[in-house]
Amino acid sequence: MKELNYEENSKVLNHEDEVISFKCELQENLQKAMKDFVEEHPNWDQYRILQAAIAGFLMQKGFQNRDLTRLYIGNMFSMNFKD
């Protein structure tokens, strides 16, 4: 089985964006589900999943920001928005 990569993924990062790295522990069942999803959907990776999940959570909780919306939509639909 393919291991999830926790190193910086340069194809996901936009060099114009400011990126902050953080480490977090995931429950085993969440990590397995994410790994299985990535194996079935090769156009997704763990970075894209986490960015979409965090952006979606913040939007659901009422945080309104154009950059956040662009990040969420871009991750969900593989779009790259330019300013």
NUDREN-310892 format. One record per atom (N, C-alpha, C): x, y, z; residue in three letters. Coordinates in steps of 0.1 Angstrom, whole numbers, plus 5000, padded with zeros to 4 digits. Atoms other than C-alpha are relative to their C-alpha. Layout:
REM residues N
XYZALA/...
This chain:
REM residues 83
500849885000MET/500050005000MET/500950125000MET/499349885001LYS/501150354992LYS/499950085013LYS/500049924987GLU/502250555023GLU/499750154997GLU/500349865002LEU/501050915027LEU/501350085002LEU/498849934999ASN/503751165022ASN/499850135008ASN/500249884992TYR/504051435048TYR/501150114997TYR/499049905004GLU/506951625031GLU/499350104991GLU/500549895009GLU/506351945011GLU/499849954986GLU/500350045014ASN/504751874978ASN/499950124991ASN/499949885008SER/505852134953SER/499050024989SER/501049995010LYS/503252054927LYS/498750065006LYS/501249954994VAL/500452144952VAL/500150145004VAL/499849874995LEU/501952454965LEU/500250114989LEU/499849895009ASN/501652784947ASN/501150095006ASN/498849934995HIS/504952964951HIS/499650155004HIS/500449864996GLU/503053304954GLU/499350005013GLU/500750014988ASP/501053174983ASP/501049995012ASP/499250024988GLU/502353195019GLU/499549865005GLU/500350134995VAL/502552835032VAL/500549985014VAL/499650024986ILE/502652745069ILE/499949855002ILE/500050144998SER/503552385077SER/499749975014SER/500250054987PHE/502252195107PHE/499949855000PHE/500150154998LYS/502351845121LYS/498849985008LYS/501150044991CYS/499351675135CYS/499849854999CYS/500250144999GLU/498551325145GLU/498549974996GLU/501450045004LEU/495551155128LEU/499749865006LEU/500550134996GLN/493550865142GLN/500349914989GLN/499750105010GLU/494450545124GLU/498949984990GLU/501150025009ASN/490950505109ASN/499950124990ASN/500149885009LEU/491050865095LEU/501149994990LEU/498850015009GLN/494550815080GLN/499749894990GLN/500350115009LYS/493450485065LYS/498950044989LYS/501049965010ALA/490350635049ALA/500550104990ALA/499449905009MET/492350925035MET/500949934990MET/499150075009LYS/494950685021LYS/499249924990LYS/500850085010ASP/492250465005ASP/499450104990ASP/500549915009PHE/490650774990PHE/501050054990PHE/498949965009VAL/493950894975VAL/500349894990VAL/499750115010GLU/494550554960GLU/498949994990GLU/501150015009GLU/491150554944GLU/499850134991GLU/500149875007HIS/491350924933HIS/501450064998HIS/498649955001PRO/494850994920PRO/500250154998PRO/499949855001ASN/494151364913ASN/499950075013ASN/500049944987TRP/493851414950TRP/501249955008TRP/498950044991ASP/496551404977ASP/499650055014ASP/500449964987GLN/496551455014GLN/500050155003GLN/500049854998TYR/497351825011TYR/498850064995TYR/501249945005ARG/494451894989ARG/498849965008ARG/501150044991ILE/492051695011ILE/500050085013ILE/500049924987LEU/493151875043LEU/499750154997LEU/500349875003GLN/493052215026GLN/498550024998GLN/501449995003ALA/489552155013ALA/499249985012ALA/500850034988ALA/488352015046ALA/500150125010ALA/499849894991ILE/489752305067ILE/499250124994ILE/500749895006ALA/488452565042ALA/498449985001ALA/501450034999GLY/485052395041GLY/499450015014GLY/500549994986PHE/484752375079PHE/499950155003PHE/500049864996LEU/485652745083LEU/498850074993LEU/501149945007MET/483052845056MET/498749965006MET/501350054993GLN/480352625073GLN/499850085013GLN/500149934987LYS/481152805106LYS/499850154998LYS/500349865003GLY/480453145089GLY/501250094997GLY/498949925004PHE/483953265081PHE/499950034986PHE/500149965014GLN/483653465049GLN/501250074996GLN/498849945006ASN/486753545029ASN/500249964986ASN/499850035014ARG/487353564992ARG/501149904997ARG/498850095002ASP/490753394994ASP/499649855005ASP/500450134995LEU/489253115015LEU/499149934991LEU/500950055009THR/486453064991THR/500749954987THR/499250045011ARG/488853044962ARG/500849875003ARG/499350124996LEU/490952794980LEU/499149885001LEU/501050114999TYR/487952574988TYR/499649954986TYR/500550045014ILE/486552584952ILE/501149954992ILE/498950055008GLY/489952544937GLY/500449855004GLY/499750134995ASN/490652234958ASN/498949904996ASN/501150095003MET/487252084952MET/499949974985MET/500350015014PHE/487152134915PHE/501350014991PHE/498750005007SER/490952134906SER/500150134991SER/499949875007MET/490852504896MET/501150085006MET/499049914995ASN/493652754899ASN/499650144997ASN/500549865002PHE/492353104904PHE/501250105001PHE/499049894999LYS/494553404896LYS/499350125004LYS/500649874996ASP/493953744911ASP/499750094989ASP/
